[in-house]
């Protein structure tokens, strides 16, 4: 029996990149996975199809984040999908807040609209998703917030984005204490540079080499590198870990 058999997971932003790899890994470990997407339904359906082809169970959940009522809309879609796909009763065991948008601009170039948008998607959405999902989250469950190594390493070219991830780190720490009595763990997983479409500059060999050099392993991270860490935190082996920031940057900028 796989470690997550009988459990239900929701991965926001699960249709592509790191989110897709997380969804695939949790499904491989036995969970029924709700693959959330904001607008790219074909990508979500492709992710679900791949999971099913590998013998796993998954369903797509569509809801735009960063708009009024986003959390309520997502949970309504989740509840409907769970009922259709035979989840283990109503509720949820693992919530992975992975969805987010980047903002590759230095402070002088960030507009008020930019700022409001990145905080709406990266901070407000997961906050209210958790708030409205607590009654669904079963005791002994897991909340995993996907942050960024940019909260540990100064990266001026993404200043507003980095601030949103810092807010998630604080949310993790505070929620871990608030939910401990229910046996729910809350942790942050913080990727570094990962080879996904959110980083189109990686197609430039010079930029790729520069960013690869950040890691002590001298390579760019793969989505599976992050998914494996998330899977560990989601499993029983991490039952005694909560309120923690798990650095998954490949040792970027150690000693700097």
C-alpha positions as CSV (number, residue, x, y, z in Angstrom):
1,X,0.0,0.0,0.0
2,X,1.4,3.4,-0.9
3,X,1.9,6.0,1.9
4,X,-0.9,8.3,0.9
5,X,-3.6,5.7,0.0
6,X,-7.0,6.8,1.2
7,X,-6.0,10.5,1.4
8,X,-7.2,13.4,-0.7
9,X,-4.9,16.2,-1.8
10,X,-5.5,19.6,-3.4
11,X,-2.6,21.2,-5.4
12,X,-3.2,24.7,-6.5
13,X,-1.5,25.6,-9.7
14,X,-1.2,21.9,-10.3
15,X,-1.6,21.9,-14.1
16,X,2.0,22.9,-15.0
17,X,5.6,23.1,-13.8
18,X,6.3,22.4,-10.1
19,X,2.6,22.0,-9.4
20,X,2.2,19.3,-12.0
21,X,5.2,17.4,-10.6
22,X,3.8,17.7,-7.1
23,X,0.4,16.4,-8.2
24,X,2.0,13.5,-10.1
25,X,4.1,12.5,-7.1
26,X,1.3,12.7,-4.5
27,X,-0.9,10.6,-6.8
28,X,1.9,8.1,-7.3
29,X,2.0,7.8,-3.5
30,X,-1.6,6.9,-3.5
31,X,-3.6,10.1,-2.9
32,X,-6.6,11.2,-4.9
33,X,-5.4,14.6,-6.2
34,X,-7.4,17.6,-7.1
35,X,-5.4,19.4,-9.8
36,X,-6.3,23.1,-9.7
37,X,-5.9,25.4,-12.6
38,X,-6.6,29.1,-13.1
39,X,-7.2,29.4,-16.8
40,X,-5.4,26.6,-18.6
41,X,-8.0,23.8,-18.5
42,X,-6.3,21.7,-21.3
43,X,-3.0,21.6,-19.3
44,X,-5.0,20.5,-16.2
45,X,-6.8,17.8,-18.1
46,X,-3.4,16.6,-19.6
47,X,-2.0,16.4,-16.0
48,X,-5.0,14.4,-14.9
49,X,-4.8,12.1,-17.9
50,X,-1.1,11.5,-17.2
51,X,-1.8,10.6,-13.6
52,X,-4.6,8.2,-14.6
53,X,-2.4,6.6,-17.2
54,X,0.2,5.9,-14.5
55,X,-2.5,4.2,-12.4
56,X,-3.3,7.2,-10.1
57,X,-6.5,9.1,-9.4
58,X,-7.0,12.8,-10.0
59,X,-9.6,15.3,-11.2
60,X,-9.3,18.9,-12.4
61,X,-10.6,21.9,-10.4
62,X,-10.9,25.3,-12.2
63,X,-11.0,28.7,-10.4
64,X,-9.3,31.9,-11.1
65,X,-7.2,33.2,-8.1
66,X,-6.6,36.8,-7.2
67,X,-10.2,37.9,-7.8
68,X,-13.1,38.4,-5.3
69,X,-14.7,35.2,-4.2
70,X,-11.8,33.0,-5.5
71,X,-11.5,30.8,-2.4
72,X,-15.3,30.1,-2.3
73,X,-15.3,29.3,-6.0
74,X,-12.4,26.9,-5.7
75,X,-13.9,25.1,-2.8
76,X,-17.2,24.8,-4.5
77,X,-15.5,23.2,-7.5
78,X,-13.4,21.0,-5.3
79,X,-16.5,19.7,-3.4
80,X,-18.3,18.9,-6.6
81,X,-15.3,17.2,-8.1
82,X,-14.6,15.2,-5.0
83,X,-18.2,13.9,-5.0
84,X,-17.9,12.9,-8.6
85,X,-14.6,11.1,-8.1
86,X,-15.4,9.1,-5.0
87,X,-13.1,10.7,-2.4
88,X,-12.8,9.2,1.0
89,X,-15.8,11.1,2.4
90,X,-16.1,14.9,2.3
91,X,-12.9,16.7,3.2
92,X,-9.2,17.0,2.6
93,X,-6.0,15.7,4.0
94,X,-3.3,17.6,2.1
95,X,-3.4,21.2,0.9
96,X,-0.5,22.4,-1.2
97,X,-0.6,26.1,-1.9
98,X,1.6,26.2,-4.9
99,X,-0.2,28.6,-7.3
100,X,1.5,31.9,-7.8
101,X,2.6,34.5,-10.3
102,X,6.0,36.1,-10.6
103,X,6.9,39.8,-11.0
104,X,10.4,40.2,-12.4
105,X,10.8,43.9,-11.8
106,X,13.0,46.0,-9.5
107,X,11.3,48.4,-7.1
108,X,11.4,51.4,-9.5
109,X,9.4,49.5,-12.1
110,X,6.6,48.0,-9.9
111,X,3.3,49.8,-10.3
112,X,0.5,49.8,-7.7
113,X,-1.5,47.5,-10.0
114,X,1.4,45.1,-10.3
115,X,1.8,45.1,-6.5
116,X,-1.9,44.5,-5.8
117,X,-2.1,41.7,-8.3
118,X,0.9,39.7,-7.1
119,X,-0.3,40.0,-3.5
120,X,-3.8,39.0,-4.4
121,X,-2.7,35.8,-6.1
122,X,0.3,34.9,-3.9
123,X,-0.9,35.9,-0.5
124,X,-4.6,36.7,-0.2
125,X,-5.8,33.7,-2.2
126,X,-3.9,31.1,-0.1
127,X,-4.9,32.9,3.1
128,X,-8.6,32.7,2.4
129,X,-8.3,29.3,0.8
130,X,-7.0,28.0,4.1
131,X,-9.5,30.0,6.1
132,X,-12.4,28.6,4.2
133,X,-10.9,25.1,4.0
134,X,-10.2,24.5,7.7
135,X,-13.6,22.8,8.2
136,X,-12.8,20.4,5.3
137,X,-9.2,19.7,6.4
138,X,-9.2,16.6,8.5
139,X,-7.3,16.3,11.8
140,X,-3.8,15.0,11.2
141,X,-3.7,16.8,7.8
142,X,-1.0,18.7,6.1
143,X,-0.8,22.3,4.8
144,X,2.3,22.9,2.6
145,X,3.0,26.4,1.3
146,X,5.4,26.8,-1.6
147,X,7.6,29.8,-1.0
148,X,10.9,30.8,-2.5
149,X,14.6,30.9,-1.8
150,X,14.2,34.6,-2.5
151,X,13.0,35.1,1.1
152,X,16.4,34.0,2.3
153,X,18.6,35.4,-0.5
154,X,18.4,39.1,-1.6
155,X,17.1,39.2,-5.2
156,X,16.3,42.8,-6.0
157,X,14.9,42.0,-9.5
158,X,11.9,40.2,-7.9
159,X,11.3,42.4,-4.9
160,X,7.5,42.5,-4.7
161,X,7.3,38.7,-5.5
162,X,9.8,38.0,-2.8
163,X,7.7,40.0,-0.3
164,X,4.7,37.8,-1.1
165,X,6.6,34.7,-0.4
166,X,7.9,36.2,2.9
167,X,4.3,36.6,3.9
168,X,3.6,32.9,3.2
169,X,6.6,32.0,5.5
170,X,5.0,34.0,8.3
171,X,1.6,32.4,7.6
172,X,3.3,29.0,7.9
173,X,4.9,29.8,11.3
174,X,1.7,31.2,12.8
175,X,-0.7,28.5,11.5
176,X,1.5,25.7,12.7
177,X,1.0,26.9,16.3
178,X,-2.7,27.6,15.7
179,X,-3.5,24.1,14.2
180,X,-1.1,22.0,16.3
181,X,-3.9,20.9,18.6
182,X,-5.6,19.2,15.7
183,X,-2.5,17.3,14.7
184,X,-2.2,19.4,11.5
185,X,1.3,20.2,10.3
186,X,2.0,23.4,8.4
187,X,5.3,23.8,6.6
188,X,7.0,25.9,3.9
189,X,8.9,24.4,1.0
190,X,11.1,27.0,-0.7
191,X,12.4,26.3,-4.2
192,X,15.3,28.1,-5.9
193,X,15.8,28.3,-9.6
194,X,13.7,25.6,-11.2
195,X,13.4,24.6,-14.9
196,X,9.8,25.6,-15.7
197,X,8.1,27.9,-18.2
198,X,7.9,30.5,-15.5
199,X,11.6,31.0,-16.1
200,X,11.8,31.6,-19.9
201,X,15.3,33.3,-19.5
202,X,16.7,29.9,-18.8
203,X,16.7,29.4,-22.6
204,X,19.6,31.7,-22.8
205,X,22.7,29.6,-22.2
206,X,24.6,32.4,-20.5
207,X,21.8,33.1,-18.0
208,X,21.3,29.4,-17.4
209,X,24.9,28.9,-16.5
210,X,24.9,31.9,-14.2
211,X,21.7,30.7,-12.4
212,X,23.0,27.1,-12.2
213,X,26.1,28.4,-10.4
214,X,23.9,29.6,-7.5
215,X,23.5,26.0,-6.4
216,X,26.4,24.0,-4.9
217,X,25.4,21.3,-7.3
218,X,26.0,23.7,-10.3
219,X,22.7,22.8,-11.9
220,X,19.2,24.1,-12.3
221,X,16.5,22.5,-10.2
222,X,14.0,20.2,-11.7
223,X,10.3,20.2,-10.7
224,X,10.7,16.6,-9.4
225,X,13.4,17.9,-6.9
226,X,10.7,20.1,-5.3
227,X,7.9,17.5,-5.6
228,X,10.0,14.9,-3.7
229,X,10.4,17.4,-0.8
230,X,6.7,18.2,-0.7
231,X,5.8,14.5,-0.8
232,X,8.0,13.9,2.3
233,X,6.3,16.7,4.2
234,X,2.9,15.4,3.2
235,X,3.7,11.9,4.5
236,X,3.7,10.2,7.9
237,X,7.5,10.5,8.1
238,X,7.2,14.2,8.6
239,X,4.6,14.0,11.4
240,X,6.9,15.6,13.9
241,X,7.9,18.5,11.6
242,X,5.8,21.7,11.7
243,X,6.3,25.4,11.4
244,X,9.4,24.9,9.3
245,X,11.0,26.4,6.3
246,X,12.5,23.6,4.2
247,X,15.1,25.1,1.8
248,X,14.9,23.3,-1.5
249,X,17.3,25.6,-3.5
250,X,20.1,23.0,-4.0
251,X,22.2,24.9,-1.5
252,X,22.0,28.2,-3.3
253,X,24.3,30.9,-2.0
254,X,25.5,29.0,1.0
255,X,28.0,31.0,2.9
256,X,27.2,34.2,1.1
